[in-house]
Amino acid sequence: MNLENKKWFARVCLAAVSLTIWGGDPLSGEENEDAKEEKEIILPQTKEEAKVRAQILHDTIHATLQFVHRDFFDPLEMDLIPSATLEEVFEEVEEKWAIEIRWLGVEGKTMNVDHKPRDKFEQKAVEALAKGEKEFETMEGRIFRRAAPIVLHNACLKCHVPDRTSLEDRVAGLVISMPLAKKGEAKK
């Protein structure tokens, strides 16, 4: 991966963190008005809930920073792609928080067979995201599952939609699954 691609990936990571925390797009310099209108920000109700959110964000950002530096600024590691590096971040989050995160191919070429839908929920999520839905979610027993779009901008389309006839954004998906505690279940 060349230096320009590494810089682009670092900017994408910054954008993802900024969108998570503030709801704006730092790459455009504009706030995301659609996100504001569609969904009210749900603030934590307690100090404990705020602490858990902060810990999850910290661990996610920390792991991303570590893996990005290892994979994109080491001259011996020139063939790695951003999604593969982020899969290691997903593993860290799952190990520490029991939150499963995985990529989901929606539009364009799915670059990894592991990113194809695994079950009915993911198949329905692909259909919903391809139609422009902002999220698709369900409860399966005590497991909350949510799929939301990951925008594939022009730089992504070179690989994901090589025979494109337009530069319009496409979407992939990100599936996040997490168990809910049973009533009275002790905290870790």
C-alpha positions as CSV (number, residue, x, y, z in Angstrom):
1,M,0.0,0.0,0.0
2,N,1.5,3.3,-1.0
3,L,1.8,6.4,1.3
4,E,-1.3,8.1,-0.2
5,N,-3.5,5.1,0.5
6,K,-2.1,4.9,4.0
7,K,-3.0,8.6,4.5
8,W,-6.4,8.0,3.1
9,F,-7.0,5.1,5.5
10,A,-5.9,7.2,8.4
11,R,-8.4,9.9,7.4
12,V,-11.1,7.3,7.1
13,C,-10.4,6.1,10.6
14,L,-10.6,9.7,11.9
15,A,-13.9,10.1,10.0
16,A,-15.3,7.0,11.6
17,V,-14.3,8.0,15.1
18,S,-15.7,11.5,14.5
19,L,-19.0,10.2,13.2
20,T,-19.3,7.9,16.2
21,I,-18.6,10.7,18.7
22,W,-20.0,13.8,17.1
23,G,-22.2,12.8,14.1
24,G,-20.3,15.1,11.7
25,D,-18.0,14.3,8.8
26,P,-14.6,15.8,9.4
27,L,-13.5,15.2,5.8
28,S,-16.2,17.5,4.5
29,G,-16.0,20.0,7.3
30,E,-19.8,19.9,7.5
31,E,-22.1,18.5,10.2
32,N,-24.3,15.6,9.2
33,E,-27.7,17.2,9.2
34,D,-29.5,14.1,8.0
35,A,-28.2,12.2,11.0
36,K,-29.4,14.9,13.3
37,E,-32.9,14.9,11.8
38,E,-33.3,11.2,11.6
39,K,-32.2,10.2,15.1
40,E,-31.9,12.1,18.3
41,I,-28.7,11.4,20.2
42,I,-29.4,9.1,23.1
43,L,-27.3,10.1,26.0
44,P,-26.2,7.7,28.7
45,Q,-28.6,7.6,31.6
46,T,-26.0,6.8,34.3
47,K,-22.4,7.3,35.0
48,E,-21.9,3.6,34.6
49,E,-23.4,3.5,31.2
50,A,-21.3,6.5,30.1
51,K,-18.2,4.8,31.5
52,V,-19.0,1.6,29.5
53,R,-19.5,3.6,26.3
54,A,-16.2,5.5,26.9
55,Q,-14.4,2.2,27.5
56,I,-15.7,0.6,24.3
57,L,-14.8,3.7,22.3
58,H,-11.4,3.9,23.9
59,D,-10.6,0.2,23.3
60,T,-11.8,0.4,19.7
61,I,-9.8,3.6,18.9
62,H,-6.8,2.2,20.7
63,A,-6.8,-1.1,18.8
64,T,-7.4,0.8,15.5
65,L,-4.4,3.1,16.2
66,Q,-2.1,0.1,17.1
67,F,-3.1,-2.0,14.0
68,V,-3.0,0.9,11.6
69,H,0.5,1.9,12.7
70,R,1.7,-1.7,12.5
71,D,0.1,-2.4,9.1
72,F,0.4,0.8,7.2
73,F,3.6,2.4,8.3
74,D,5.8,-0.6,8.2
75,P,7.7,-0.8,4.9
76,L,7.6,-4.6,5.1
77,E,3.8,-4.7,5.3
78,M,2.8,-3.1,1.9
79,D,0.1,-5.5,0.8
80,L,-2.5,-5.2,3.6
81,I,-5.9,-3.7,3.0
82,P,-7.9,-1.5,5.6
83,S,-10.8,-3.9,6.1
84,A,-8.4,-6.7,7.0
85,T,-6.7,-4.5,9.6
86,L,-10.0,-3.5,11.0
87,E,-11.0,-7.1,11.4
88,E,-8.3,-7.4,14.0
89,V,-9.9,-4.4,15.8
90,F,-13.2,-6.4,15.6
91,E,-11.5,-9.4,17.3
92,E,-10.2,-7.1,20.1
93,V,-13.6,-5.7,20.7
94,E,-15.2,-9.1,20.7
95,E,-12.6,-10.5,23.1
96,K,-13.0,-7.5,25.6
97,W,-16.7,-6.7,25.2
98,A,-18.4,-9.8,23.8
99,I,-19.5,-7.6,20.8
100,E,-19.2,-9.4,17.5
101,I,-18.5,-7.1,14.5
102,R,-18.2,-8.2,10.9
103,W,-18.3,-6.8,7.4
104,L,-21.2,-7.4,5.1
105,G,-21.1,-7.2,1.3
106,V,-24.0,-5.2,0.0
107,E,-23.3,-3.5,-3.4
108,G,-20.5,-4.2,-5.7
109,K,-17.9,-6.9,-5.5
110,T,-17.6,-8.7,-2.2
111,M,-13.8,-8.9,-1.8
112,N,-13.8,-11.7,0.8
113,V,-16.2,-14.7,0.9
114,D,-16.4,-14.2,4.7
115,H,-18.3,-11.0,4.1
116,K,-21.2,-12.7,2.3
117,P,-24.4,-13.0,4.3
118,R,-24.3,-16.0,6.8
119,D,-28.0,-16.2,7.8
120,K,-31.5,-14.8,7.2
121,F,-30.9,-11.7,9.3
122,E,-27.8,-10.8,7.2
123,Q,-29.7,-11.6,3.9
124,K,-32.5,-9.3,5.0
125,A,-30.0,-6.7,6.1
126,V,-28.3,-6.7,2.7
127,E,-31.7,-6.1,1.0
128,A,-32.6,-3.3,3.4
129,L,-29.2,-1.5,3.1
130,A,-29.3,-1.9,-0.7
131,K,-32.6,-0.1,-0.7
132,G,-31.1,2.8,1.3
133,E,-32.2,1.9,4.8
134,K,-30.1,3.5,7.5
135,E,-30.1,0.5,9.7
136,F,-31.6,-3.0,10.1
137,E,-31.9,-4.6,13.5
138,T,-33.5,-7.4,15.4
139,M,-33.5,-9.2,18.7
140,E,-32.7,-13.0,18.5
141,G,-33.3,-14.3,22.0
142,R,-30.9,-12.3,24.2
143,I,-28.8,-11.1,21.2
144,F,-29.3,-7.7,19.7
145,R,-28.2,-7.5,16.1
146,R,-27.8,-4.3,14.0
147,A,-26.6,-3.8,10.4
148,A,-25.8,-0.3,9.1
149,P,-24.2,1.0,5.9
150,I,-20.6,1.7,5.3
151,V,-20.3,4.1,2.4
152,L,-18.0,3.1,-0.4
153,H,-16.7,6.4,-1.9
154,N,-14.9,6.8,-5.2
155,A,-11.6,5.5,-3.9
156,C,-13.3,2.3,-2.8
157,L,-15.0,1.7,-6.1
158,K,-11.8,1.0,-8.0
159,C,-11.8,-2.5,-6.4
160,H,-15.4,-3.0,-5.3
161,V,-17.1,-1.8,-8.5
162,P,-14.4,-2.1,-11.2
163,D,-16.7,-1.9,-14.2
164,R,-18.8,1.0,-12.9
165,T,-20.4,3.5,-15.2
166,S,-20.8,6.2,-12.5
167,L,-19.0,7.5,-9.5
168,E,-22.1,7.4,-7.2
169,D,-21.4,6.1,-3.7
170,R,-22.3,2.5,-3.0
171,V,-22.6,0.7,0.3
172,A,-21.2,-2.2,2.2
173,G,-22.5,-3.1,5.6
174,L,-21.3,-3.6,9.2
175,V,-23.1,-6.0,11.4
176,I,-22.8,-5.6,15.2
177,S,-24.2,-8.3,17.5
178,M,-24.1,-8.2,21.3
179,P,-25.8,-10.2,24.1
180,L,-28.0,-8.5,26.7
181,A,-27.5,-9.4,30.3
182,K,-30.3,-11.4,31.9
183,K,-32.2,-9.7,34.7
184,G,-30.2,-9.9,37.9
185,E,-27.1,-11.2,36.1
186,A,-23.9,-10.1,37.8
187,K,-21.7,-7.5,36.0
188,K,-18.2,-8.6,35.0
